């Protein structure tokens, strides 16, 4: 394809980029045309530059304004943060628990401040976050105030409890003192009571011993019984059917008038008491030794404090053995007399 303009002529020494000038146009007109075009281009360029400069200026102004707003917002945020920290720091010093809570709140405010700074630098909506920052500060201060009130209440309660504890301690000390005094008095009373009981027992024993009626002039009669029931004294063991123990209950002014019982123990030659429950034998207490003993039979009498003769009998219904027999007589638990007899 031939791209060469049809007006091009190699033999033409002054070719024109606009083709061959029309006939009748001179070079001056051509120059004016070129200059007009150049001026138009210059005007267009100037207009474009002016518009570009204006647009850049607007953008620069907007950027400067944005930077100013960010700076102001950051300054405001920093001021709010410092004010909040200052107000919180002023609440410290009451106790460790409250200080720890304040440090926790300050750390949370610092985290929120960093988040808001990011929003400001990213030109995002930060005003809501700034408002929440103020609300959080107020909330934290209200929490601290509530804690202080609670601590005051606790402090008052602790003071009251301390006072009550001290009062209880004083009461306890007084009670212990009174208890010790009471125990001492009780111990003294117990000791005194024990002494009195000991003395009383001693006196009772003496009275009891003194009230025992002595048995004197003890005589034992071995008796043989005939078919007709007639009694006759015998000394041979195989002839004896019955023992009759007689004695004198001596005078005793201590004893109240009334019936007196005497417990008679007859011991065979081997030292064993003669004993048959069916014939009235039994068991009683030896108060002096504090042990029981068996008795053979009993003898009773009406006693008025004066001497009186008393007899008791023992008829076992079987033969006796020969040897020496002993007799013990008891009254009110005390041995009041003793005797002996011999069977051949």
C-alpha positions as CSV (number, residue, x, y, z in Angstrom):
1,X,0.0,0.0,0.0
2,X,1.3,3.4,-0.9
3,X,1.2,5.8,2.1
4,X,2.9,8.7,0.3
5,X,0.6,11.7,0.0
6,X,-0.4,12.4,-3.6
7,X,0.9,16.0,-3.3
8,X,4.4,14.7,-2.6
9,X,6.9,15.5,-5.3
10,X,10.4,14.5,-5.0
11,X,11.4,17.2,-7.4
12,X,9.8,19.8,-5.2
13,X,12.5,21.2,-3.0
14,X,10.1,22.7,-0.4
15,X,7.5,20.1,0.4
16,X,4.8,21.0,2.8
17,X,3.4,18.8,5.5
18,X,0.0,20.0,4.7
19,X,0.3,19.1,1.1
20,X,0.7,21.4,-1.8
21,X,-0.4,24.9,-1.0
22,X,-3.4,25.9,-2.8
23,X,-2.9,28.1,-5.6
24,X,-3.2,31.8,-4.8
25,X,-1.9,31.4,-1.0
26,X,1.4,32.9,-0.1
27,X,3.8,31.8,2.7
28,X,2.6,34.5,5.1
29,X,-0.9,33.1,5.3
30,X,0.6,29.7,5.9
31,X,2.6,31.0,8.8
32,X,-0.4,32.7,10.3
33,X,-2.3,29.5,10.1
34,X,0.5,27.6,11.8
35,X,0.8,30.2,14.5
36,X,-2.9,30.1,15.1
37,X,-2.8,26.4,15.6
38,X,0.2,26.7,18.0
39,X,-1.5,29.4,20.0
40,X,-4.6,27.2,20.2
41,X,-2.6,24.3,21.4
42,X,-0.9,26.6,24.0
43,X,-4.2,27.8,25.2
44,X,-5.5,24.3,25.5
45,X,-2.4,23.3,27.4
46,X,-2.7,26.3,29.7
47,X,-6.3,25.5,30.4
48,X,-5.5,21.9,31.2
49,X,-2.6,22.9,33.5
50,X,-4.8,25.4,35.3
51,X,-7.5,22.8,35.8
52,X,-4.9,20.3,36.9
53,X,-3.4,22.8,39.3
54,X,-6.8,23.7,40.7
55,X,-7.7,20.0,41.2
56,X,-4.3,19.3,42.9
57,X,-4.8,22.3,45.1
58,X,-8.2,21.1,46.1
59,X,-6.9,17.7,46.8
60,X,-3.9,19.1,48.8
61,X,-6.2,21.3,50.7
62,X,-8.4,18.3,51.5
63,X,-5.4,16.3,52.5
64,X,-4.2,19.1,54.7
65,X,-7.6,19.5,56.2
66,X,-7.8,15.7,56.8
67,X,-4.4,15.7,58.5
68,X,-5.4,18.7,60.6
69,X,-8.6,16.9,61.7
70,X,-6.6,13.7,62.4
71,X,-4.1,15.6,64.4
72,X,-6.8,17.4,66.4
73,X,-8.6,14.1,66.9
74,X,-5.4,12.4,68.1
75,X,-4.6,15.4,70.4
76,X,-8.2,15.2,71.8
77,X,-7.9,11.4,72.3
78,X,-4.5,11.8,74.0
79,X,-5.9,14.5,76.3
80,X,-9.0,12.3,77.1
81,X,-6.7,9.4,77.9
82,X,-4.4,11.4,80.1
83,X,-7.3,12.9,81.9
84,X,-8.9,9.5,82.5
85,X,-5.5,8.0,83.7
86,X,-5.0,11.0,86.0
87,X,-8.4,10.6,87.5
88,X,-8.0,6.9,88.0
89,X,-4.5,7.2,89.4
90,X,-5.8,9.7,92.0
91,X,-8.0,6.9,93.4
92,X,-5.1,4.7,94.2
93,X,-3.5,4.1,97.7
94,X,-6.5,2.8,99.6
95,X,-5.7,-0.9,99.3
96,X,-4.0,-3.4,97.0
97,X,-7.3,-4.8,95.7
98,X,-8.5,-1.3,94.5
99,X,-5.0,-0.5,93.0
100,X,-5.1,-3.8,91.0
101,X,-8.6,-2.9,89.7
102,X,-7.4,0.6,88.7
103,X,-4.3,-0.8,86.9
104,X,-6.6,-3.2,85.0
105,X,-8.9,-0.3,83.9
106,X,-5.9,1.8,82.8
107,X,-4.6,-1.1,80.7
108,X,-8.1,-1.5,79.1
109,X,-8.2,2.3,78.3
110,X,-4.8,2.1,76.7
111,X,-6.0,-0.7,74.5
112,X,-9.1,1.2,73.5
113,X,-6.9,4.3,72.8
114,X,-4.8,2.3,70.4
115,X,-7.8,1.1,68.5
116,X,-9.3,4.6,68.2
117,X,-5.9,5.9,67.0
118,X,-6.0,3.3,64.2
119,X,-9.5,4.4,63.2
120,X,-8.4,8.1,63.1
121,X,-5.3,7.3,60.9
122,X,-7.4,5.2,58.6
123,X,-9.9,8.1,58.3
124,X,-12.7,5.8,59.5
125,X,-15.6,6.7,61.8
126,X,-13.9,7.3,65.2
127,X,-16.4,9.7,66.8
128,X,-18.6,6.9,68.2
129,X,-15.5,5.2,69.6
130,X,-14.4,8.5,71.2
131,X,-17.8,8.8,72.8
132,X,-17.6,5.3,74.1
133,X,-14.1,6.1,75.5
134,X,-15.6,8.8,77.6
135,X,-18.4,6.5,78.7
136,X,-15.9,3.9,79.7
137,X,-13.9,6.4,81.8
138,X,-17.1,7.4,83.6
139,X,-18.1,3.8,84.1
140,X,-14.6,2.9,85.5
141,X,-14.8,5.9,87.9
142,X,-18.2,4.8,89.0
143,X,-17.0,1.3,89.6
144,X,-14.1,2.6,91.6
145,X,-16.4,4.8,93.6
146,X,-18.7,1.8,94.3
147,X,-15.7,-0.2,95.4
148,X,-14.6,2.6,97.7
149,X,-18.0,2.6,99.2
150,X,-18.0,-1.1,99.6
151,X,-14.5,-0.9,101.1
152,X,-15.8,1.7,103.5
153,X,-18.7,-0.5,104.5
154,X,-16.3,-3.4,104.9
155,X,-13.9,-1.3,106.8
156,X,-16.7,-0.2,109.1
157,X,-17.8,-3.8,109.4
158,X,-14.2,-4.9,110.1
159,X,-13.9,-2.2,112.7
160,X,-17.2,-3.3,114.3
161,X,-16.1,-7.0,114.1
162,X,-12.8,-6.1,115.6
163,X,-14.5,-4.2,118.4
164,X,-16.9,-7.1,118.9
165,X,-14.0,-9.6,118.8
166,X,-12.2,-7.5,121.4
167,X,-15.3,-7.4,123.5
168,X,-15.8,-11.1,123.1
169,X,-12.1,-11.6,124.1
170,X,-12.6,-9.5,127.2
171,X,-15.9,-11.3,128.0
172,X,-14.1,-14.7,127.4
173,X,-11.2,-13.6,129.6
174,X,-13.7,-12.5,132.3
175,X,-15.7,-15.7,131.9
176,X,-12.5,-17.8,132.1
177,X,-11.5,-15.9,135.2
178,X,-14.9,-16.4,136.7
179,X,-14.8,-20.0,135.7
180,X,-11.4,-20.5,137.2
181,X,-12.6,-18.8,140.4
182,X,-15.7,-21.0,140.3
183,X,-13.6,-24.1,139.7
184,X,-11.3,-23.1,142.5
185,X,-14.3,-22.5,144.7
186,X,-15.8,-25.7,143.5
187,X,-12.6,-27.6,144.1
188,X,-12.4,-26.0,147.6
189,X,-16.0,-27.0,148.2
190,X,-15.3,-30.5,146.9
191,X,-12.2,-30.8,149.1
192,X,-14.2,-29.4,152.0
193,X,-17.1,-31.7,151.2
194,X,-14.7,-34.7,150.9
195,X,-13.2,-33.7,154.3
196,X,-16.6,-33.3,155.8
197,X,-17.7,-36.6,154.3
198,X,-14.5,-38.3,155.6
199,X,-15.1,-36.7,159.0
200,X,-18.8,-37.6,158.9
201,X,-18.0,-41.2,157.8
202,X,-15.4,-41.3,160.6
203,X,-17.9,-39.9,163.1
204,X,-20.7,-42.2,161.7
205,X,-18.4,-45.1,162.0
206,X,-17.5,-44.1,165.6
207,X,-21.2,-43.7,166.3
208,X,-22.0,-46.9,164.5
209,X,-19.3,-48.7,166.4
210,X,-20.3,-47.0,169.6
211,X,-23.9,-48.1,169.0
212,X,-23.0,-51.7,168.6
213,X,-24.1,-53.5,171.8
214,X,-21.3,-55.6,173.4
215,X,-22.0,-59.2,174.2
216,X,-20.4,-60.4,177.5
217,X,-20.5,-63.5,179.6
218,X,-20.9,-65.8,176.6
219,X,-21.9,-69.4,177.4
220,X,-22.6,-72.3,175.1
221,X,-24.7,-75.2,176.4
222,X,-24.5,-78.5,174.4
223,X,-27.9,-80.1,175.0
224,X,-29.3,-83.5,174.5
225,X,-33.0,-83.9,173.9
226,X,-35.0,-86.9,175.3
227,X,-37.9,-88.4,173.6
228,X,-40.2,-86.3,175.8
229,X,-38.4,-83.1,174.7
230,X,-36.6,-82.7,178.0
231,X,-33.3,-80.9,177.7
232,X,-30.1,-82.1,179.4
233,X,-26.6,-80.7,179.2
234,X,-24.1,-83.1,177.6
235,X,-20.4,-82.8,176.7
236,X,-20.0,-85.7,174.3
237,X,-20.4,-84.8,170.7
238,X,-22.5,-87.8,169.7
239,X,-25.0,-87.1,172.4
240,X,-25.5,-83.4,171.6
241,X,-28.6,-82.5,169.6
242,X,-28.7,-78.7,170.1
243,X,-26.5,-75.8,171.0
244,X,-27.8,-73.0,173.1
245,X,-25.8,-69.8,173.0
246,X,-26.5,-67.3,175.8
247,X,-24.9,-64.0,176.6
248,X,-25.5,-60.6,178.2
249,X,-26.2,-57.6,176.0
250,X,-24.4,-55.0,177.9
251,X,-25.7,-51.5,178.7
252,X,-25.2,-48.8,176.0
253,X,-26.7,-45.3,176.4
254,X,-26.0,-44.5,172.8
255,X,-28.4,-47.0,171.4
256,X,-32.0,-46.0,170.9
257,X,-34.5,-48.4,172.5
258,X,-35.9,-51.1,170.2
259,X,-35.2,-54.5,168.9
260,X,-31.6,-55.6,168.6
261,X,-30.4,-58.5,166.4
262,X,-27.3,-60.4,167.2
263,X,-25.6,-62.6,164.5
264,X,-24.0,-65.8,166.0
265,X,-21.3,-67.7,164.2
266,X,-20.5,-71.1,165.5
267,X,-17.4,-72.6,163.9
268,X,-16.5,-76.3,164.0
269,X,-13.1,-77.6,164.9
270,X,-11.9,-77.1,161.3
271,X,-12.9,-73.3,161.4
272,X,-15.9,-73.7,159.1
273,X,-19.1,-72.0,160.2
274,X,-22.1,-74.2,160.9
275,X,-24.5,-73.2,158.2
276,X,-28.0,-74.3,157.1
277,X,-30.2,-71.8,155.3
278,X,-33.3,-73.8,156.2
279,X,-32.5,-73.3,159.9
280,X,-32.1,-69.5,159.5
281,X,-28.4,-69.3,158.5
282,X,-27.5,-66.4,156.2
283,X,-24.9,-63.8,155.1
284,X,-24.2,-60.3,156.5
285,X,-21.5,-57.6,156.4
286,X,-18.5,-57.1,158.5
287,X,-18.2,-53.3,158.4
288,X,-14.7,-53.2,159.9
289,X,-13.2,-55.6,157.3
290,X,-15.6,-54.5,154.5
291,X,-16.4,-58.1,153.6
292,X,-19.3,-60.5,154.0
293,X,-19.4,-63.5,156.3
294,X,-21.7,-66.4,157.0
295,X,-23.6,-66.6,160.3
296,X,-25.1,-69.7,161.9
297,X,-28.1,-68.3,163.6
298,X,-29.5,-65.1,165.2
299,X,-30.7,-64.0,168.6
300,X,-33.0,-61.0,169.2
301,X,-34.2,-59.0,172.1
302,X,-36.0,-55.8,173.1
303,X,-33.3,-53.5,174.2
304,X,-33.7,-50.3,176.2
305,X,-30.1,-49.4,176.7
306,X,-29.7,-51.5,179.9
307,X,-28.0,-54.9,180.2
308,X,-30.2,-57.8,179.3
309,X,-29.7,-61.6,178.8
310,X,-30.1,-63.0,175.3
311,X,-30.1,-66.6,174.0
312,X,-30.0,-68.1,170.6
313,X,-30.1,-71.8,169.6
314,X,-29.0,-74.1,166.9
315,X,-30.5,-77.5,166.3
316,X,-29.2,-79.0,163.1
317,X,-30.9,-82.4,163.4
318,X,-27.6,-84.3,163.1
319,X,-24.6,-85.3,165.3
320,X,-21.8,-82.9,166.1
321,X,-18.1,-83.8,165.8
322,X,-15.9,-83.7,168.8
323,X,-13.3,-80.9,169.2
324,X,-13.0,-77.3,170.1
325,X,-15.7,-74.9,168.8
326,X,-15.5,-71.1,168.6
327,X,-18.3,-68.6,168.8
328,X,-18.4,-65.0,167.4
329,X,-21.2,-62.6,168.0
330,X,-21.9,-59.6,165.7
331,X,-24.2,-56.6,166.2
332,X,-24.7,-53.8,163.6
333,X,-21.9,-55.3,161.5
334,X,-19.3,-55.3,164.3
335,X,-17.9,-58.2,166.3
336,X,-19.1,-57.6,169.8
337,X,-18.1,-60.8,171.5
338,X,-16.3,-64.1,171.2
339,X,-16.3,-67.4,173.1
340,X,-15.5,-71.1,172.8
341,X,-16.6,-74.6,174.0
342,X,-15.3,-78.2,173.8
343,X,-17.1,-81.4,172.8
344,X,-15.6,-84.7,173.7
